Amino acid sequence: MSTLDVLSEDEQSVVGTVHDFVDKDVKPVVRELEHGDIYPEALIEQMKRLGVFGLAVPEEYGGTPVSTPCYVLVTEELARGWMSLAGAMGGHTVVAKLLVRYGTEEQKRRYLPKMATGEIRATMALTEPGGGSDLQALRTVARKDARGGGYLINGTKTWITNSRRSQLIALLCKTDPTATPAHRGISLLLVEHGPGLTVSRDLPKLGYKGVESCELSFEDCRAPDDALLGGVEGKGFGQMMKGLETGRLQVAARALGVGRAALEDALAYARQREAFGKPIWQHQSIGNYLADMATSLTAARQLTLYAAREADAGRRVDMEAGMAKLFASETALQIALNAVRIHGGYGYSTEFDVERYFRDAPLMIVGEGTNEIQRNVIAGQLVKRGGLDA
């Protein structure tokens, strides 16, 4: 059975359209854009026209919503072409789902129609310098402004992808710094660019080129009362934890795309490259690499699709999404390394794409919650649920 058989005909067509876009428009230009660290403006515009930014937006707000398995496979296709393109829509989709699930009707009508077209692109701002994975220890504070109304935000965020070119930021912050436990004082604010918000610098990166990851500085940045997601303070931590289930599935799918691209390139090279009178895939060591790469990639995809189906069934999937993200990201890194081995010296050359896969793959291990954190989540849920089948 084909992987696409889990989808309806309409959704298969969506994935097929993105597949063709990657082959026709992305692959011919990606090496030049990536090596030059050039923002892919034209490709982002094509993604807007294809409806990629509206895949999590309900039809009543102008979107073309798809199932989570379809979203996973679309993300895989984008990452197969260039992982950065999948990153350009990752946080945006999480914010769209947060709005759909928790937003007030006014918030939905204000943002979702323009998010569906990509006119408004959204990102999340969680991580802080020195904070890392401990989100409850965040120091960004939004205090009520008794004189001017709304909130005044002060603090710093880092590693915020798409933050320079996005128009909307879902900001995790403390509206009650004295709350105990800390998560009860955390809220999500929908912040637009304006006075008091500075994108201070783009962070240099090993891979993940083209799209920006920035530091944000908030200095008495003003947000109106109705910027509070859902209209109730103290709900932000739980809201974001639910959003990260989607985020981790998206990162798992990015890893699938990078791993698949590395496997496809390695297989093509092993079939045409000869050594000692025969194609190198016929040498046992190379054949073993290919067999292991294909097996682990298939397992990672099935694990990710399983978590996606569980999410659509309405079940809590923090453990399942964590498993998918953990396994798929570790798999992608190993496949990328093996692809370099199979290419030999050419694998170390910037004239071949496998060196890019090897630079991009580590992001999925540390992004959207490190794999060490994923293991903590998985172990905690195993104990809480009493095992896998409980």
Sine and cosine of phi, psi and omega as CSV:
sin_phi,cos_phi,sin_psi,cos_psi,sin_omega,cos_omega
0.00,0.00,0.72,-0.70,0.06,-1.00
-0.94,0.35,0.50,-0.87,0.08,-1.00
-0.83,0.56,-0.60,0.80,-0.05,-1.00
-0.93,0.36,-0.24,0.97,-0.03,-1.00
-0.90,0.43,-0.28,0.96,0.05,-1.00
-0.97,0.25,-0.14,0.99,-0.06,-1.00
-0.96,-0.27,0.37,-0.93,0.15,-0.99
-0.94,0.35,0.21,-0.98,0.01,-1.00
-0.88,0.48,-0.64,0.77,0.00,-1.00
-0.89,0.45,-0.67,0.74,-0.01,-1.00
-0.95,0.31,-0.55,0.83,0.11,-0.99
-0.87,0.50,-0.61,0.79,0.02,-1.00
-0.91,0.41,-0.62,0.78,0.04,-1.00
-0.87,0.49,-0.76,0.65,-0.01,-1.00
-0.89,0.45,-0.66,0.75,0.01,-1.00
-0.89,0.47,-0.62,0.78,0.03,-1.00
-0.89,0.45,-0.68,0.73,0.02,-1.00
-0.93,0.37,-0.61,0.79,0.07,-1.00
-0.84,0.54,-0.73,0.68,-0.01,-1.00
-0.92,0.40,-0.63,0.78,0.06,-1.00
-0.86,0.51,-0.68,0.73,0.00,-1.00
-0.90,0.44,-0.73,0.68,-0.03,-1.00
-0.92,0.39,-0.65,0.76,-0.13,-0.99
-0.99,0.11,-0.65,0.76,-0.18,-0.98
-0.93,-0.37,-0.50,0.87,-0.09,-1.00
-1.00,0.02,-0.81,0.59,-0.10,-0.99
-0.84,0.54,-0.59,0.80,0.00,-1.00
-0.93,0.38,-0.34,0.94,-0.11,-0.99
-0.88,-0.47,-0.15,0.99,-0.19,-0.98
-0.90,0.43,-0.60,0.80,-0.08,-1.00
-0.90,0.44,-0.69,0.72,0.00,-1.00
-0.91,0.41,-0.69,0.72,0.00,-1.00
-0.91,0.42,-0.69,0.72,-0.07,-1.00
-0.92,0.38,-0.73,0.68,-0.02,-1.00
-0.91,0.41,-0.51,0.86,0.03,-1.00
-1.00,0.05,-0.05,1.00,-0.06,-1.00
0.79,0.61,0.74,0.68,-0.09,-1.00
-0.99,-0.15,0.76,-0.66,0.04,-1.00
-0.90,0.45,0.78,-0.62,-0.12,-0.99
-0.99,0.11,0.91,0.42,-0.10,-0.99
-0.81,0.59,-0.75,0.66,-0.06,-1.00
-0.91,0.42,-0.63,0.78,0.00,-1.00
-0.93,0.36,-0.62,0.79,0.06,-1.00
-0.89,0.46,-0.66,0.75,0.03,-1.00
-0.89,0.46,-0.64,0.77,0.06,-1.00
-0.91,0.41,-0.62,0.79,0.06,-1.00
-0.89,0.46,-0.60,0.80,0.08,-1.00
-0.88,0.48,-0.73,0.69,-0.02,-1.00
-0.91,0.42,-0.52,0.86,0.03,-1.00
-0.97,0.23,-0.18,0.98,0.02,-1.00
1.00,0.08,0.25,0.97,-0.08,-1.00
-0.88,0.47,-0.54,0.84,-0.06,-1.00
-0.99,0.14,-0.07,1.00,0.01,-1.00
-0.95,-0.32,0.24,0.97,-0.11,-0.99
-0.94,0.33,-0.27,0.96,0.03,-1.00
-0.93,-0.38,0.17,0.99,-0.05,-1.00
-0.97,-0.23,0.79,-0.61,0.01,-1.00
-0.87,0.50,0.42,-0.91,-0.03,-1.00
-0.86,0.52,-0.59,0.81,-0.05,-1.00
-0.89,0.45,-0.30,0.96,0.05,-1.00
-0.95,-0.32,0.25,0.97,0.11,-0.99
1.00,-0.06,0.13,0.99,-0.03,-1.00
-1.00,-0.03,0.05,-1.00,0.10,-0.99
-0.81,-0.59,0.97,0.23,-0.14,-0.99
-0.91,0.41,0.61,-0.79,0.03,-1.00
-0.80,-0.59,0.25,-0.97,0.07,-1.00
-0.92,0.38,0.32,-0.95,0.03,-1.00
-0.90,0.43,-0.64,0.77,0.11,-0.99
-0.85,0.53,-0.62,0.78,0.04,-1.00
-0.91,0.42,-0.68,0.73,0.03,-1.00
-0.86,0.50,-0.67,0.75,0.04,-1.00
-0.86,0.51,-0.71,0.71,-0.07,-1.00
-0.96,0.28,-0.53,0.85,0.12,-0.99
-0.90,0.44,-0.70,0.72,0.03,-1.00
-0.88,0.48,-0.67,0.74,0.04,-1.00
-0.85,0.52,-0.70,0.71,-0.01,-1.00
-0.88,0.47,-0.70,0.71,0.02,-1.00
-0.87,0.49,-0.70,0.71,-0.02,-1.00
-0.93,0.36,-0.46,0.89,0.09,-1.00
-0.87,0.49,-0.58,0.81,0.05,-1.00
-0.99,0.17,-0.75,0.67,0.02,-1.00
-0.25,-0.97,0.88,-0.47,-0.08,-1.00
-0.84,0.54,-0.50,0.86,-0.02,-1.00
-0.90,0.45,-0.52,0.86,0.03,-1.00
-0.92,0.39,-0.61,0.79,0.08,-1.00
-0.91,0.40,-0.59,0.81,0.05,-1.00
-0.91,0.41,-0.49,0.87,-0.02,-1.00
-0.93,0.37,-0.31,0.95,0.01,-1.00
-0.89,-0.46,0.01,1.00,-0.09,-1.00
-0.93,0.37,-0.88,0.47,0.01,-1.00
-0.89,0.46,-0.56,0.83,0.04,-1.00
-0.83,0.55,-0.70,0.71,-0.01,-1.00
-0.92,0.38,-0.64,0.77,0.04,-1.00
-0.87,0.49,-0.70,0.71,0.00,-1.00
-0.90,0.44,-0.65,0.76,0.05,-1.00
-0.86,0.51,-0.71,0.71,0.01,-1.00
-0.92,0.40,-0.60,0.80,0.07,-1.00
-0.88,0.47,-0.67,0.74,0.03,-1.00
-0.90,0.43,-0.69,0.72,-0.02,-1.00
-0.89,0.46,-0.67,0.74,-0.09,-1.00
-0.98,0.18,-0.65,0.76,-0.19,-0.98
-0.88,-0.48,-0.27,0.96,-0.12,-0.99
-0.94,0.35,0.44,-0.90,0.15,-0.99
-0.95,0.32,0.29,-0.96,0.00,-1.00
-0.88,0.48,-0.61,0.79,0.01,-1.00
-0.91,0.42,-0.65,0.76,0.04,-1.00
-0.90,0.43,-0.67,0.75,0.03,-1.00
-0.88,0.48,-0.71,0.70,-0.06,-1.00
-0.95,0.31,-0.45,0.89,0.01,-1.00
-0.96,0.29,-0.64,0.77,-0.18,-0.98
-0.95,-0.32,-0.65,0.76,-0.20,-0.98
-0.88,0.48,-0.67,0.74,0.01,-1.00
-0.85,0.52,-0.65,0.76,0.00,-1.00
-0.98,0.21,-0.45,0.90,0.10,-0.99
-0.94,0.35,-0.57,0.82,-0.02,-1.00
-0.88,0.48,-0.60,0.80,-0.01,-1.00
-1.00,0.06,-0.23,0.97,-0.09,-1.00
1.00,0.05,0.00,1.00,0.08,-1.00
-0.86,0.50,-0.66,0.75,0.19,-0.98
-0.96,-0.28,0.83,-0.56,0.12,-0.99
-0.93,-0.37,0.66,-0.75,-0.13,-0.99
-0.89,-0.45,0.39,-0.92,0.07,-1.00
-0.59,-0.81,0.21,-0.98,0.04,-1.00
-0.96,-0.29,0.56,-0.83,0.08,-1.00
-0.81,-0.58,0.99,-0.17,-0.04,-1.00
-0.90,-0.43,-0.84,0.55,-0.19,-0.98
-0.93,0.37,0.61,-0.79,0.06,-1.00
-0.81,-0.59,0.43,-0.90,0.06,-1.00
-0.84,0.54,0.80,-0.60,0.00,-1.00
0.99,0.14,-0.13,0.99,-0.04,-1.00
-1.00,-0.06,-0.71,0.70,0.04,-1.00
0.85,0.53,-0.80,-0.59,-0.14,-0.99
-0.98,0.18,-0.23,0.97,-0.06,-1.00
-1.00,0.04,0.99,0.13,-0.11,-0.99
-0.93,0.37,-0.45,0.89,0.00,-1.00
-0.94,0.34,-0.27,0.96,0.00,-1.00
-1.00,-0.02,0.19,0.98,-0.06,-1.00
-0.88,0.47,0.44,-0.90,-0.09,-1.00
-0.89,-0.45,-0.09,1.00,0.05,-1.00
-0.94,0.35,0.81,-0.59,-0.11,-0.99
-0.86,-0.52,0.67,-0.74,0.12,-0.99
-0.88,-0.47,0.94,-0.35,-0.04,-1.00
-0.97,-0.25,0.59,-0.81,0.08,-1.00
-0.89,0.46,0.72,-0.70,0.02,-1.00
-0.99,-0.15,0.97,-0.23,-0.09,-1.00
-0.90,0.43,-0.50,0.87,-0.06,-1.00
-1.00,0.06,-0.72,0.70,-0.10,-1.00
-0.98,-0.18,-0.13,0.99,-0.05,-1.00
0.98,0.17,0.34,-0.94,0.01,-1.00
0.97,0.24,-0.45,-0.89,-0.06,-1.00
-0.86,-0.51,0.53,-0.85,0.20,-0.98
-0.92,-0.38,0.85,-0.53,-0.12,-0.99
-0.97,-0.26,0.72,-0.70,0.08,-1.00
-0.67,-0.75,0.73,-0.69,0.01,-1.00
0.44,-0.90,-0.06,-1.00,-0.05,-1.00
-0.70,-0.71,0.67,-0.74,0.10,-1.00
-0.85,-0.53,0.44,-0.90,-0.01,-1.00
-0.64,-0.77,0.33,-0.94,-0.05,-1.00
0.86,0.51,0.68,0.74,-0.03,-1.00
-0.99,-0.13,0.96,-0.27,-0.09,-1.00
-0.96,0.28,0.63,-0.78,0.04,-1.00
0.92,0.39,0.23,0.97,-0.15,-0.99
-0.96,0.29,-0.40,0.92,0.02,-1.00
-0.97,0.23,-0.56,0.83,-0.08,-1.00
-0.96,-0.28,-0.04,1.00,0.07,-1.00
-0.99,0.12,0.38,-0.93,0.01,-1.00
-0.96,-0.27,-0.21,0.98,-0.08,-1.00
-0.67,-0.74,0.73,-0.69,-0.02,-1.00
-0.84,-0.54,0.85,-0.53,0.14,-0.99
-1.00,0.09,0.97,-0.22,-0.17,-0.98
-0.99,-0.16,0.86,-0.52,0.10,-1.00
-1.00,0.03,0.85,-0.52,-0.10,-0.99
-0.49,-0.87,0.16,-0.99,0.03,-1.00
-0.99,-0.15,0.87,-0.49,0.14,-0.99
-1.00,-0.10,-0.22,0.98,0.12,-0.99
-0.64,-0.77,1.00,0.03,-0.07,-1.00
-0.90,0.43,-0.26,0.97,-0.04,-1.00
-1.00,-0.09,-0.01,1.00,-0.08,-1.00
-0.89,0.45,0.58,-0.81,0.07,-1.00
-0.73,-0.68,0.81,-0.58,-0.15,0.99
-0.91,0.42,0.27,-0.96,-0.18,-0.98
-0.85,0.52,-0.56,0.83,-0.11,-0.99
-0.90,0.43,-0.35,0.94,0.00,-1.00
-0.96,0.30,-0.23,0.97,0.03,-1.00
-0.97,-0.23,0.17,0.99,-0.08,-1.00
-0.98,-0.20,0.70,-0.71,0.00,-1.00
-0.74,-0.67,0.26,-0.97,0.11,-0.99
-0.94,-0.35,0.82,-0.57,0.07,-1.00
-0.93,-0.36,0.66,-0.75,0.06,-1.00
-1.00,-0.04,0.98,-0.20,-0.17,-0.99
-0.95,-0.31,0.74,-0.68,0.10,-1.00
-0.97,-0.23,0.39,-0.92,0.01,-1.00
-0.90,0.44,0.63,-0.78,0.01,-1.00
0.06,-1.00,-0.17,-0.99,-0.02,-1.00
-0.84,0.55,0.68,-0.73,0.01,-1.00
1.00,-0.07,-0.21,0.98,0.06,-1.00
-0.94,-0.35,0.87,-0.49,-0.01,-1.00
-0.85,-0.53,0.79,-0.61,0.18,-0.98
-1.00,0.07,0.99,-0.16,-0.26,-0.97
-0.97,0.24,-0.63,0.78,0.02,-1.00
-0.27,-0.96,0.41,-0.91,0.14,-0.99
-1.00,0.01,0.75,-0.67,-0.06,-1.00
-0.99,0.12,0.74,-0.68,0.06,-1.00
-0.95,0.30,0.63,-0.78,-0.12,-0.99
-0.70,-0.71,0.46,-0.89,0.09,-1.00
-0.88,0.48,-0.74,0.68,0.02,-1.00
-0.70,-0.71,-0.50,-0.86,0.04,-1.00
0.80,0.61,0.74,0.67,-0.07,-1.00
-0.99,0.14,0.16,-0.99,0.10,-0.99
1.00,0.01,-0.86,0.51,0.08,-1.00
-1.00,0.05,0.53,-0.85,-0.12,-0.99
-1.00,-0.01,0.58,-0.82,0.19,-0.98
-0.83,-0.56,0.84,-0.54,-0.27,-0.96
-0.79,-0.61,0.23,-0.97,0.25,-0.97
-0.99,-0.12,0.67,-0.75,0.03,-1.00
-0.89,-0.46,0.68,-0.73,0.05,-1.00
-0.87,-0.49,0.80,-0.60,0.04,-1.00
-0.93,-0.36,0.88,-0.47,0.02,-1.00
-0.78,-0.63,0.99,-0.16,-0.08,-1.00
0.78,0.63,0.66,0.75,0.08,-1.00
-0.96,0.29,0.79,-0.61,-0.09,-1.00
-1.00,-0.08,0.71,-0.70,0.11,-0.99
-0.75,-0.66,0.68,-0.73,-0.03,-1.00
-0.94,0.34,0.26,-0.97,0.02,-1.00
-0.83,0.55,-0.61,0.79,-0.07,-1.00
-0.99,0.17,0.15,0.99,0.13,-0.99
-0.99,0.17,-0.23,0.97,-0.01,-1.00
-0.94,0.33,0.89,-0.45,-0.05,-1.00
-0.86,0.51,0.85,-0.53,0.01,-1.00
0.99,0.17,-0.20,0.98,0.08,-1.00
0.99,0.14,0.07,1.00,-0.03,-1.00
-0.80,-0.60,0.81,-0.59,0.01,-1.00
-0.95,0.30,0.40,-0.92,0.11,-0.99
1.00,0.10,0.09,1.00,-0.03,-1.00
-0.97,-0.23,-0.05,1.00,-0.18,-0.98
-0.90,0.43,-0.61,0.79,-0.05,-1.00
-0.90,0.43,-0.74,0.68,0.03,-1.00
-0.90,0.44,-0.63,0.78,0.04,-1.00
-0.88,0.48,-0.71,0.70,-0.04,-1.00
-0.94,0.34,-0.57,0.82,0.05,-1.00
-0.87,0.49,-0.62,0.78,0.07,-1.00
-0.93,0.38,-0.65,0.76,0.03,-1.00
-0.89,0.46,-0.56,0.83,-0.02,-1.00
-0.94,0.34,-0.31,0.95,0.13,-0.99
-0.88,0.48,-0.71,0.70,0.09,-1.00
-0.91,0.42,-0.67,0.74,-0.02,-1.00
-0.87,0.50,-0.64,0.77,-0.03,-1.00
-0.96,0.27,-0.54,0.84,0.14,-0.99
-0.91,0.42,-0.61,0.79,0.01,-1.00
-0.91,0.41,-0.65,0.76,0.03,-1.00
-0.92,0.38,-0.63,0.78,0.09,-1.00
-0.86,0.51,-0.67,0.74,0.00,-1.00
-0.93,0.38,-0.59,0.81,0.10,-1.00
-0.87,0.49,-0.68,0.73,0.02,-1.00
-0.88,0.47,-0.63,0.78,0.06,-1.00
-0.86,0.51,-0.67,0.74,-0.02,-1.00
-0.91,0.41,-0.69,0.73,0.03,-1.00
-0.91,0.42,-0.70,0.72,0.02,-1.00
-0.89,0.46,-0.64,0.77,0.00,-1.00
-0.92,0.40,-0.69,0.73,0.02,-1.00
-0.88,0.48,-0.67,0.74,0.00,-1.00
-0.91,0.42,-0.65,0.76,0.03,-1.00
-0.91,0.41,-0.70,0.71,-0.01,-1.00
-0.87,0.49,-0.69,0.73,0.01,-1.00
-0.92,0.39,-0.65,0.76,-0.01,-1.00
-0.92,0.40,-0.65,0.76,0.00,-1.00
-0.91,0.42,-0.70,0.71,0.01,-1.00
-0.88,0.47,-0.68,0.73,0.00,-1.00
-0.92,0.40,-0.67,0.75,-0.04,-1.00
-0.92,0.38,-0.41,0.91,0.02,-1.00
-0.98,0.18,-0.54,0.84,-0.08,-1.00
-0.99,-0.14,-0.40,0.92,-0.03,-1.00
-0.99,0.12,0.77,-0.64,-0.01,-1.00
-0.93,-0.37,0.56,-0.83,0.10,-0.99
-0.52,-0.85,0.70,-0.71,-0.02,-1.00
0.83,0.55,0.60,0.80,0.16,-0.99
1.00,0.08,0.16,0.99,0.03,-1.00
-0.44,-0.90,0.38,-0.92,0.04,-1.00
-0.83,0.55,0.62,-0.78,-0.15,-0.99
-0.92,0.38,-0.33,0.95,0.04,-1.00
-0.90,0.43,-0.39,0.92,0.00,-1.00
-0.98,0.21,-0.22,0.98,0.14,-0.99
-0.98,0.22,0.74,-0.67,-0.19,-0.98
-0.84,0.54,-0.63,0.77,-0.04,-1.00
-0.89,0.45,-0.66,0.75,0.01,-1.00
-0.95,0.31,-0.67,0.74,0.04,-1.00
-0.86,0.50,-0.62,0.79,0.03,-1.00
-0.91,0.42,-0.66,0.75,0.08,-1.00
-0.83,0.55,-0.77,0.64,-0.05,-1.00
-0.88,0.48,-0.67,0.74,-0.01,-1.00
-0.89,0.45,-0.71,0.71,0.00,-1.00
-0.92,0.39,-0.64,0.77,0.01,-1.00
-0.88,0.47,-0.73,0.68,-0.02,-1.00
-0.92,0.40,-0.64,0.77,-0.02,-1.00
-0.91,0.41,-0.73,0.68,-0.04,-1.00
-0.93,0.36,-0.59,0.81,0.03,-1.00
-0.91,0.42,-0.68,0.74,0.03,-1.00
-0.88,0.47,-0.68,0.73,0.03,-1.00
-0.89,0.45,-0.67,0.74,0.00,-1.00
-0.89,0.45,-0.65,0.76,0.01,-1.00
-0.91,0.42,-0.69,0.73,-0.01,-1.00
-0.91,0.41,-0.61,0.79,0.04,-1.00
-0.91,0.42,-0.64,0.77,0.00,-1.00
-0.93,0.36,-0.68,0.73,0.03,-1.00
-0.91,0.40,-0.56,0.83,0.07,-1.00
-0.88,0.47,-0.73,0.68,0.03,-1.00
-0.89,0.46,-0.61,0.80,0.02,-1.00
-0.90,0.43,-0.67,0.74,0.01,-1.00
-0.92,0.40,-0.63,0.78,0.04,-1.00
-0.89,0.45,-0.62,0.79,0.04,-1.00
-0.89,0.46,-0.69,0.73,0.00,-1.00
-0.93,0.37,-0.38,0.93,0.06,-1.00
-0.98,0.18,-0.03,1.00,0.06,-1.00
1.00,0.06,0.20,0.98,-0.03,-1.00
-1.00,-0.05,0.41,-0.91,0.08,-1.00
-0.93,0.37,0.76,-0.65,-0.11,-0.99
-0.76,-0.65,0.51,0.86,0.03,-1.00
-0.89,0.45,-0.62,0.78,0.05,-1.00
-0.94,0.34,-0.72,0.69,-0.05,-1.00
-0.91,0.41,-0.67,0.74,0.05,-1.00
-0.92,0.40,-0.60,0.80,0.06,-1.00
-0.90,0.44,-0.66,0.75,0.06,-1.00
-0.88,0.48,-0.71,0.70,-0.02,-1.00
-0.89,0.46,-0.72,0.69,-0.01,-1.00
-0.90,0.44,-0.70,0.72,0.02,-1.00
-0.86,0.51,-0.82,0.58,-0.11,-0.99
-0.94,0.33,-0.68,0.74,-0.04,-1.00
-0.91,0.41,-0.63,0.77,-0.03,-1.00
-0.94,0.33,-0.65,0.76,0.06,-1.00
-0.91,0.41,-0.60,0.80,0.04,-1.00
-0.90,0.44,-0.71,0.70,-0.03,-1.00
-0.87,0.49,-0.67,0.74,0.00,-1.00
-0.90,0.43,-0.66,0.75,0.00,-1.00
-0.93,0.38,-0.65,0.76,0.04,-1.00
-0.90,0.44,-0.67,0.74,0.01,-1.00
-0.89,0.46,-0.66,0.75,0.03,-1.00
-0.91,0.42,-0.68,0.73,0.02,-1.00
-0.91,0.42,-0.54,0.84,0.05,-1.00
-0.91,0.42,-0.62,0.78,0.08,-1.00
-0.89,0.45,-0.70,0.72,0.01,-1.00
-0.86,0.51,-0.71,0.71,-0.05,-1.00
-0.90,0.44,-0.60,0.80,0.01,-1.00
-0.98,0.21,-0.19,0.98,-0.03,-1.00
0.88,0.48,-0.68,-0.74,-0.02,-1.00
-0.86,0.51,-0.55,0.83,0.01,-1.00
-0.91,0.42,-0.44,0.90,0.02,-1.00
-0.92,0.40,-0.31,0.95,0.00,-1.00
-0.99,-0.13,0.02,1.00,-0.06,-1.00
-1.00,-0.07,0.64,-0.77,0.05,-1.00
-0.96,0.26,-0.04,1.00,0.09,-1.00
-0.99,0.12,-0.12,0.99,0.07,-1.00
-0.88,-0.48,0.47,-0.88,-0.11,-0.99
-0.98,0.18,-0.26,0.97,-0.10,-0.99
-0.91,0.42,-0.47,0.88,0.05,-1.00
-0.92,0.40,-0.52,0.85,0.06,-1.00
-0.93,0.38,-0.68,0.73,0.04,-1.00
-0.86,0.51,-0.62,0.78,-0.03,-1.00
-0.93,0.36,-0.47,0.88,0.06,-1.00
-0.99,0.13,-0.53,0.85,-0.02,-1.00
-0.98,0.19,-0.57,0.82,-0.13,-0.99
-0.85,0.52,-0.62,0.79,-0.04,-1.00
-0.88,0.47,-0.39,0.92,0.00,-1.00
-0.84,0.54,-0.66,0.75,-0.07,-1.00
-0.94,0.35,-0.33,0.94,0.04,-1.00
-0.97,0.23,-0.57,0.82,-0.06,-1.00
-0.96,-0.27,-0.28,0.96,-0.06,-1.00
-1.00,0.07,0.43,-0.90,0.05,-1.00
0.84,0.54,0.65,0.76,-0.08,-1.00
1.00,-0.06,0.90,-0.43,-0.04,-1.00
-0.86,0.50,0.32,-0.95,0.02,-1.00
-0.92,0.40,-0.41,0.91,0.11,-0.99
-0.91,0.42,-0.64,0.76,0.08,-1.00
-0.92,0.40,-0.63,0.77,0.02,-1.00
-0.86,0.52,-0.65,0.76,0.01,-1.00
-0.91,0.42,-0.61,0.79,0.07,-1.00
-0.89,0.47,-0.70,0.72,0.01,-1.00
-0.88,0.47,-0.72,0.69,-0.03,-1.00
-0.88,0.47,-0.74,0.67,-0.02,-1.00
-0.89,0.46,-0.68,0.73,0.01,-1.00
-0.88,0.47,-0.66,0.75,0.00,-1.00
-0.95,0.30,-0.56,0.83,0.07,-1.00
-0.86,0.52,-0.71,0.70,-0.01,-1.00
-0.93,0.37,-0.69,0.72,-0.04,-1.00
-0.91,0.42,-0.64,0.77,-0.04,-1.00
-1.00,0.07,-0.21,0.98,-0.02,-1.00
0.98,0.20,0.43,0.90,0.03,-1.00
0.86,-0.51,-0.07,-1.00,-0.06,-1.00
-0.95,0.30,-0.59,0.81,-0.15,-0.99
-0.98,-0.19,0.10,1.00,-0.06,-1.00
-0.97,0.25,0.00,0.00,0.00,0.00
